[in-house]
């Protein structure tokens, strides 16, 4: 199955457009490929700063609040990663047996080439940029960069994926949460570190770590997990990987000139 087959003949509800452009990009991708799509958000079109050119005219809009009728209408709920599982209408969707998925998880599942996923409490943006830059040197114009980056859509990455060699994705804990539902991990996982964070959403550090563990928990034996050997939290996450674990540390970087300051950036470089 590919992504178009997955969506074929289905009614898709984009649940939570967000304010960084990802949901809008997902909805426009679906409309562009001829799928039946509706968007819903708690905010109004004015609050979201939508104008007539932002969303395809083929997209139905249900803004200013979420409605149970939209859940009943849809076959697939494409959930913004920032929407928690205990949101009442998400709970309704699951009780009705609807597919509740995120666009970035679908991209990792159906991407036509290997995916490198980077996560961590700190350093994941820098590490994503460094890996993308190095790979672009080796494979010019054959690397896709995306994930937890403002203005990027998980589904829109499919339009860029033809004849590409790797996708390099920054993955937050919120994005990785849905990977558990699909038993899904990227082919190559990079874990920079783990520190207490997002404890307004997570009841404990262990719950936060559990979401992060999806970066490698469902790998195959031929896959790879690269882990910061000097960070206990990162090492704990890596133990869930059935793949090949490779450790790194700042001391691996010797004789390199860099303008990036601090030991943490030497860890990112390593």
DRENVEXSE-268680 format. One record per residue (C-alpha): x, y, z. Coordinates in steps of 0.2 Angstrom, whole numbers, plus 5000, padded with zeros to 4 digits. Layout:
N
<koldren><px>X</px><py>Y</py><pz>Z</pz></koldren>
...
This chain:
270
<koldren><px>5000</px><py>5000</py><pz>5000</pz></koldren>
<koldren><px>5006</px><py>5018</py><pz>4997</pz></koldren>
<koldren><px>4999</px><py>5034</py><pz>5004</pz></koldren>
<koldren><px>4987</px><py>5037</py><pz>4990</pz></koldren>
<koldren><px>4979</px><py>5020</py><pz>4992</pz></koldren>
<koldren><px>4977</px><py>5023</py><pz>5010</pz></koldren>
<koldren><px>4967</px><py>5039</py><pz>5008</pz></koldren>
<koldren><px>4958</px><py>5032</py><pz>4992</pz></koldren>
<koldren><px>4939</px><py>5034</py><pz>4994</pz></koldren>
<koldren><px>4940</px><py>5040</py><pz>5012</pz></koldren>
<koldren><px>4933</px><py>5056</py><pz>5020</pz></koldren>
<koldren><px>4947</px><py>5064</py><pz>5029</pz></koldren>
<koldren><px>4946</px><py>5077</py><pz>5044</pz></koldren>
<koldren><px>4961</px><py>5087</py><pz>5048</pz></koldren>
<koldren><px>4958</px><py>5090</py><pz>5066</pz></koldren>
<koldren><px>4968</px><py>5105</py><pz>5072</pz></koldren>
<koldren><px>4976</px><py>5116</py><pz>5059</pz></koldren>
<koldren><px>4988</px><py>5124</py><pz>5071</pz></koldren>
<koldren><px>4997</px><py>5140</py><pz>5069</pz></koldren>
<koldren><px>5013</px><py>5134</py><pz>5061</pz></koldren>
<koldren><px>5006</px><py>5129</py><pz>5044</pz></koldren>
<koldren><px>5007</px><py>5110</py><pz>5045</pz></koldren>
<koldren><px>4989</px><py>5107</py><pz>5045</pz></koldren>
<koldren><px>4986</px><py>5119</py><pz>5031</pz></koldren>
<koldren><px>4999</px><py>5110</py><pz>5021</pz></koldren>
<koldren><px>4992</px><py>5093</py><pz>5025</pz></koldren>
<koldren><px>4974</px><py>5099</py><pz>5019</pz></koldren>
<koldren><px>4980</px><py>5107</py><pz>5003</pz></koldren>
<koldren><px>4990</px><py>5091</py><pz>4999</pz></koldren>
<koldren><px>4974</px><py>5080</py><pz>5001</pz></koldren>
<koldren><px>4964</px><py>5092</py><pz>4990</pz></koldren>
<koldren><px>4978</px><py>5093</py><pz>4977</pz></koldren>
<koldren><px>4977</px><py>5074</py><pz>4976</pz></koldren>
<koldren><px>4958</px><py>5073</py><pz>4974</pz></koldren>
<koldren><px>4954</px><py>5067</py><pz>4991</pz></koldren>
<koldren><px>4938</px><py>5073</py><pz>5001</pz></koldren>
<koldren><px>4944</px><py>5083</py><pz>5015</pz></koldren>
<koldren><px>4937</px><py>5095</py><pz>5029</pz></koldren>
<koldren><px>4947</px><py>5105</py><pz>5042</pz></koldren>
<koldren><px>4942</px><py>5109</py><pz>5059</pz></koldren>
<koldren><px>4950</px><py>5120</py><pz>5073</pz></koldren>
<koldren><px>4944</px><py>5129</py><pz>5089</pz></koldren>
<koldren><px>4950</px><py>5145</py><pz>5081</pz></koldren>
<koldren><px>4940</px><py>5155</py><pz>5068</pz></koldren>
<koldren><px>4947</px><py>5159</py><pz>5051</pz></koldren>
<koldren><px>4951</px><py>5176</py><pz>5057</pz></koldren>
<koldren><px>4960</px><py>5170</py><pz>5072</pz></koldren>
<koldren><px>4970</px><py>5158</py><pz>5061</pz></koldren>
<koldren><px>4973</px><py>5172</py><pz>5048</pz></koldren>
<koldren><px>4966</px><py>5162</py><pz>5034</pz></koldren>
<koldren><px>4962</px><py>5171</py><pz>5018</pz></koldren>
<koldren><px>4954</px><py>5165</py><pz>5002</pz></koldren>
<koldren><px>4971</px><py>5159</py><pz>4995</pz></koldren>
<koldren><px>4977</px><py>5150</py><pz>5011</pz></koldren>
<koldren><px>4966</px><py>5134</py><pz>5008</pz></koldren>
<koldren><px>4960</px><py>5126</py><pz>4992</pz></koldren>
<koldren><px>4942</px><py>5130</py><pz>4988</pz></koldren>
<koldren><px>4939</px><py>5111</py><pz>4987</pz></koldren>
<koldren><px>4942</px><py>5110</py><pz>5006</pz></koldren>
<koldren><px>4927</px><py>5111</py><pz>5018</pz></koldren>
<koldren><px>4929</px><py>5121</py><pz>5034</pz></koldren>
<koldren><px>4922</px><py>5119</py><pz>5051</pz></koldren>
<koldren><px>4931</px><py>5132</py><pz>5061</pz></koldren>
<koldren><px>4928</px><py>5141</py><pz>5078</pz></koldren>
<koldren><px>4925</px><py>5124</py><pz>5087</pz></koldren>
<koldren><px>4925</px><py>5105</py><pz>5085</pz></koldren>
<koldren><px>4909</px><py>5096</py><pz>5081</pz></koldren>
<koldren><px>4904</px><py>5078</py><pz>5085</pz></koldren>
<koldren><px>4895</px><py>5078</py><pz>5067</pz></koldren>
<koldren><px>4913</px><py>5081</py><pz>5059</pz></koldren>
<koldren><px>4919</px><py>5065</py><pz>5068</pz></koldren>
<koldren><px>4904</px><py>5055</py><pz>5063</pz></koldren>
<koldren><px>4907</px><py>5061</py><pz>5045</pz></koldren>
<koldren><px>4925</px><py>5056</py><pz>5044</pz></koldren>
<koldren><px>4933</px><py>5040</py><pz>5040</pz></koldren>
<koldren><px>4951</px><py>5046</py><pz>5045</pz></koldren>
<koldren><px>4955</px><py>5059</py><pz>5058</pz></koldren>
<koldren><px>4972</px><py>5067</py><pz>5054</pz></koldren>
<koldren><px>4976</px><py>5074</py><pz>5071</pz></koldren>
<koldren><px>4987</px><py>5088</py><pz>5075</pz></koldren>
<koldren><px>5001</px><py>5081</py><pz>5086</pz></koldren>
<koldren><px>4998</px><py>5095</py><pz>5099</pz></koldren>
<koldren><px>4980</px><py>5088</py><pz>5102</pz></koldren>
<koldren><px>4981</px><py>5076</py><pz>5117</pz></koldren>
<koldren><px>4972</px><py>5059</py><pz>5116</pz></koldren>
<koldren><px>4960</px><py>5064</py><pz>5130</pz></koldren>
<koldren><px>4952</px><py>5077</py><pz>5120</pz></koldren>
<koldren><px>4934</px><py>5072</py><pz>5120</pz></koldren>
<koldren><px>4931</px><py>5071</py><pz>5101</pz></koldren>
<koldren><px>4947</px><py>5061</py><pz>5099</pz></koldren>
<koldren><px>4941</px><py>5049</py><pz>5112</pz></koldren>
<koldren><px>4924</px><py>5048</py><pz>5102</pz></koldren>
<koldren><px>4933</px><py>5045</py><pz>5086</pz></koldren>
<koldren><px>4943</px><py>5030</py><pz>5094</pz></koldren>
<koldren><px>4927</px><py>5023</py><pz>5101</pz></koldren>
<koldren><px>4919</px><py>5023</py><pz>5084</pz></koldren>
<koldren><px>4934</px><py>5014</py><pz>5077</pz></koldren>
<koldren><px>4940</px><py>5028</py><pz>5066</pz></koldren>
<koldren><px>4958</px><py>5029</py><pz>5061</pz></koldren>
<koldren><px>4967</px><py>5043</py><pz>5071</pz></koldren>
<koldren><px>4984</px><py>5047</py><pz>5064</pz></koldren>
<koldren><px>4996</px><py>5061</py><pz>5061</pz></koldren>
<koldren><px>5003</px><py>5066</py><pz>5045</pz></koldren>
<koldren><px>5022</px><py>5064</py><pz>5050</pz></koldren>
<koldren><px>5018</px><py>5046</py><pz>5056</pz></koldren>
<koldren><px>5010</px><py>5042</py><pz>5039</pz></koldren>
<koldren><px>5025</px><py>5050</py><pz>5030</pz></koldren>
<koldren><px>5037</px><py>5038</py><pz>5040</pz></koldren>
<koldren><px>5026</px><py>5023</py><pz>5036</pz></koldren>
<koldren><px>5025</px><py>5026</py><pz>5018</pz></koldren>
<koldren><px>5040</px><py>5036</py><pz>5013</pz></koldren>
<koldren><px>5048</px><py>5028</py><pz>4997</pz></koldren>
<koldren><px>5066</px><py>5028</py><pz>5005</pz></koldren>
<koldren><px>5075</px><py>5027</py><pz>5022</pz></koldren>
<koldren><px>5070</px><py>5040</py><pz>5035</pz></koldren>
<koldren><px>5082</px><py>5047</py><pz>5048</pz></koldren>
<koldren><px>5073</px><py>5053</py><pz>5063</pz></koldren>
<koldren><px>5081</px><py>5064</py><pz>5077</pz></koldren>
<koldren><px>5074</px><py>5067</py><pz>5094</pz></koldren>
<koldren><px>5079</px><py>5074</py><pz>5111</pz></koldren>
<koldren><px>5075</px><py>5087</py><pz>5123</pz></koldren>
<koldren><px>5089</px><py>5098</py><pz>5117</pz></koldren>
<koldren><px>5099</px><py>5099</py><pz>5101</pz></koldren>
<koldren><px>5087</px><py>5090</py><pz>5089</pz></koldren>
<koldren><px>5085</px><py>5105</py><pz>5077</pz></koldren>
<koldren><px>5104</px><py>5108</py><pz>5076</pz></koldren>
<koldren><px>5107</px><py>5090</py><pz>5074</pz></koldren>
<koldren><px>5094</px><py>5088</py><pz>5060</pz></koldren>
<koldren><px>5102</px><py>5103</py><pz>5051</pz></koldren>
<koldren><px>5119</px><py>5096</py><pz>5053</pz></koldren>
<koldren><px>5114</px><py>5079</py><pz>5046</pz></koldren>
<koldren><px>5105</px><py>5087</py><pz>5032</pz></koldren>
<koldren><px>5119</px><py>5098</py><pz>5027</pz></koldren>
<koldren><px>5132</px><py>5083</py><pz>5027</pz></koldren>
<koldren><px>5120</px><py>5072</py><pz>5017</pz></koldren>
<koldren><px>5117</px><py>5086</py><pz>5005</pz></koldren>
<koldren><px>5136</px><py>5087</py><pz>5002</pz></koldren>
<koldren><px>5136</px><py>5068</py><pz>4998</pz></koldren>
<koldren><px>5120</px><py>5067</py><pz>4989</pz></koldren>
<koldren><px>5116</px><py>5085</py><pz>4982</pz></koldren>
<koldren><px>5097</px><py>5088</py><pz>4979</pz></koldren>
<koldren><px>5093</px><py>5071</py><pz>4986</pz></koldren>
<koldren><px>5089</px><py>5074</py><pz>5004</pz></koldren>
<koldren><px>5072</px><py>5080</py><pz>5011</pz></koldren>
<koldren><px>5072</px><py>5089</py><pz>5028</pz></koldren>
<koldren><px>5056</px><py>5090</py><pz>5038</pz></koldren>
<koldren><px>5046</px><py>5086</py><pz>5054</pz></koldren>
<koldren><px>5045</px><py>5097</py><pz>5069</pz></koldren>
<koldren><px>5049</px><py>5113</py><pz>5058</pz></koldren>
<koldren><px>5037</px><py>5127</py><pz>5057</pz></koldren>
<koldren><px>5029</px><py>5129</py><pz>5040</pz></koldren>
<koldren><px>5032</px><py>5110</py><pz>5035</pz></koldren>
<koldren><px>5018</px><py>5098</py><pz>5031</pz></koldren>
<koldren><px>5021</px><py>5079</py><pz>5034</pz></koldren>
<koldren><px>5010</px><py>5075</py><pz>5019</pz></koldren>
<koldren><px>5017</px><py>5088</py><pz>5007</pz></koldren>
<koldren><px>5034</px><py>5079</py><pz>5009</pz></koldren>
<koldren><px>5027</px><py>5065</py><pz>4998</pz></koldren>
<koldren><px>5027</px><py>5077</py><pz>4983</pz></koldren>
<koldren><px>5046</px><py>5080</py><pz>4986</pz></koldren>
<koldren><px>5050</px><py>5062</py><pz>4989</pz></koldren>
<koldren><px>5052</px><py>5055</py><pz>4971</pz></koldren>
<koldren><px>5071</px><py>5051</py><pz>4967</pz></koldren>
<koldren><px>5077</px><py>5056</py><pz>4984</pz></koldren>
<koldren><px>5089</px><py>5046</py><pz>4994</pz></koldren>
<koldren><px>5085</px><py>5050</py><pz>5012</pz></koldren>
<koldren><px>5072</px><py>5060</py><pz>5023</pz></koldren>
<koldren><px>5079</px><py>5068</py><pz>5038</pz></koldren>
<koldren><px>5066</px><py>5072</py><pz>5051</pz></koldren>
<koldren><px>5066</px><py>5082</py><pz>5067</pz></koldren>
<koldren><px>5053</px><py>5072</py><pz>5078</pz></koldren>
<koldren><px>5046</px><py>5079</py><pz>5094</pz></koldren>
<koldren><px>5038</px><py>5069</py><pz>5108</pz></koldren>
<koldren><px>5021</px><py>5075</py><pz>5103</pz></koldren>
<koldren><px>5024</px><py>5068</py><pz>5085</pz></koldren>
<koldren><px>5032</px><py>5052</py><pz>5091</pz></koldren>
<koldren><px>5016</px><py>5048</py><pz>5102</pz></koldren>
<koldren><px>5006</px><py>5042</py><pz>5087</pz></koldren>
<koldren><px>5021</px><py>5031</py><pz>5081</pz></koldren>
<koldren><px>5016</px><py>5019</py><pz>5095</pz></koldren>
<koldren><px>4999</px><py>5017</py><pz>5088</pz></koldren>
<koldren><px>5006</px><py>5012</py><pz>5072</pz></koldren>
<koldren><px>5021</px><py>5002</py><pz>5079</pz></koldren>
<koldren><px>5032</px><py>5013</py><pz>5069</pz></koldren>
<koldren><px>5050</px><py>5019</py><pz>5070</pz></koldren>
<koldren><px>5062</px><py>5027</py><pz>5057</pz></koldren>
<koldren><px>5075</px><py>5016</py><pz>5049</pz></koldren>
<koldren><px>5089</px><py>5027</py><pz>5058</pz></koldren>
<koldren><px>5086</px><py>5035</py><pz>5075</pz></koldren>
<koldren><px>5096</px><py>5048</py><pz>5083</pz></koldren>
<koldren><px>5094</px><py>5052</py><pz>5101</pz></koldren>
<koldren><px>5103</px><py>5067</py><pz>5107</pz></koldren>
<koldren><px>5097</px><py>5068</py><pz>5126</pz></koldren>
<koldren><px>5083</px><py>5067</py><pz>5138</pz></koldren>
<koldren><px>5078</px><py>5080</py><pz>5151</pz></koldren>
<koldren><px>5062</px><py>5084</py><pz>5160</pz></koldren>
<koldren><px>5051</px><py>5094</py><pz>5148</pz></koldren>
<koldren><px>5033</px><py>5096</py><pz>5143</pz></koldren>
<koldren><px>5027</px><py>5091</py><pz>5160</pz></koldren>
<koldren><px>5011</px><py>5102</py><pz>5158</pz></koldren>
<koldren><px>5006</px><py>5088</py><pz>5146</pz></koldren>
<koldren><px>5015</px><py>5073</py><pz>5154</pz></koldren>
<koldren><px>5011</px><py>5066</py><pz>5171</pz></koldren>
<koldren><px>5029</px><py>5061</py><pz>5174</pz></koldren>
<koldren><px>5046</px><py>5060</py><pz>5166</pz></koldren>
<koldren><px>5043</px><py>5042</py><pz>5162</pz></koldren>
<koldren><px>5028</px><py>5046</py><pz>5152</pz></koldren>
<koldren><px>5038</px><py>5059</py><pz>5142</pz></koldren>
<koldren><px>5052</px><py>5045</py><pz>5140</pz></koldren>
<koldren><px>5039</px><py>5033</py><pz>5134</pz></koldren>
<koldren><px>5033</px><py>5044</py><pz>5119</pz></koldren>
<koldren><px>5051</px><py>5047</py><pz>5115</pz></koldren>
<koldren><px>5055</px><py>5029</py><pz>5114</pz></koldren>
<koldren><px>5044</px><py>5027</py><pz>5098</pz></koldren>
<koldren><px>5060</px><py>5034</py><pz>5089</pz></koldren>
<koldren><px>5067</px><py>5016</py><pz>5090</pz></koldren>
<koldren><px>5056</px><py>5004</py><pz>5099</pz></koldren>
<koldren><px>5049</px><py>4997</py><pz>5083</pz></koldren>
<koldren><px>5064</px><py>4996</py><pz>5072</pz></koldren>
<koldren><px>5070</px><py>4980</py><pz>5063</pz></koldren>
<koldren><px>5086</px><py>4971</py><pz>5067</pz></koldren>
<koldren><px>5094</px><py>4979</py><pz>5052</pz></koldren>
<koldren><px>5090</px><py>4997</py><pz>5058</pz></koldren>
<koldren><px>5101</px><py>5009</py><pz>5068</pz></koldren>
<koldren><px>5100</px><py>5019</py><pz>5084</pz></koldren>
<koldren><px>5113</px><py>5032</py><pz>5087</pz></koldren>
<koldren><px>5113</px><py>5038</py><pz>5105</pz></koldren>
<koldren><px>5123</px><py>5050</py><pz>5116</pz></koldren>
<koldren><px>5133</px><py>5039</py><pz>5127</pz></koldren>
<koldren><px>5135</px><py>5053</py><pz>5141</pz></koldren>
<koldren><px>5116</px><py>5055</py><pz>5143</pz></koldren>
<koldren><px>5107</px><py>5043</py><pz>5154</pz></koldren>
<koldren><px>5090</px><py>5047</py><pz>5148</pz></koldren>
<koldren><px>5095</px><py>5045</py><pz>5130</pz></koldren>
<koldren><px>5103</px><py>5028</py><pz>5134</pz></koldren>
<koldren><px>5087</px><py>5022</py><pz>5143</pz></koldren>
<koldren><px>5077</px><py>5026</py><pz>5127</pz></koldren>
<koldren><px>5090</px><py>5017</py><pz>5116</pz></koldren>
<koldren><px>5087</px><py>5001</py><pz>5126</pz></koldren>
<koldren><px>5070</px><py>4999</py><pz>5118</pz></koldren>
<koldren><px>5078</px><py>4997</py><pz>5101</pz></koldren>
<koldren><px>5079</px><py>4980</py><pz>5093</pz></koldren>
<koldren><px>5091</px><py>4987</py><pz>5080</pz></koldren>
<koldren><px>5109</px><py>4990</py><pz>5080</pz></koldren>
<koldren><px>5114</px><py>5003</py><pz>5094</pz></koldren>
<koldren><px>5129</px><py>5015</py><pz>5090</pz></koldren>
<koldren><px>5135</px><py>5026</py><pz>5104</pz></koldren>
<koldren><px>5143</px><py>5043</py><pz>5102</pz></koldren>
<koldren><px>5150</px><py>5057</py><pz>5113</pz></koldren>
<koldren><px>5158</px><py>5074</py><pz>5112</pz></koldren>
<koldren><px>5175</px><py>5067</py><pz>5114</pz></koldren>
<koldren><px>5173</px><py>5058</py><pz>5097</pz></koldren>
<koldren><px>5175</px><py>5076</py><pz>5089</pz></koldren>
<koldren><px>5193</px><py>5080</py><pz>5089</pz></koldren>
<koldren><px>5203</px><py>5091</py><pz>5077</pz></koldren>
<koldren><px>5187</px><py>5099</py><pz>5070</pz></koldren>
<koldren><px>5184</px><py>5117</py><pz>5068</pz></koldren>
<koldren><px>5167</px><py>5124</py><pz>5072</pz></koldren>
<koldren><px>5158</px><py>5140</py><pz>5076</pz></koldren>
<koldren><px>5145</px><py>5131</py><pz>5086</pz></koldren>
<koldren><px>5149</px><py>5134</py><pz>5105</pz></koldren>
<koldren><px>5149</px><py>5122</py><pz>5119</pz></koldren>
<koldren><px>5150</px><py>5104</py><pz>5123</pz></koldren>
<koldren><px>5132</px><py>5101</py><pz>5119</pz></koldren>
<koldren><px>5136</px><py>5106</py><pz>5101</pz></koldren>
<koldren><px>5151</px><py>5094</py><pz>5100</pz></koldren>
<koldren><px>5139</px><py>5081</py><pz>5105</pz></koldren>
<koldren><px>5127</px><py>5086</py><pz>5091</pz></koldren>
<koldren><px>5142</px><py>5086</py><pz>5079</pz></koldren>
<koldren><px>5147</px><py>5068</py><pz>5085</pz></koldren>
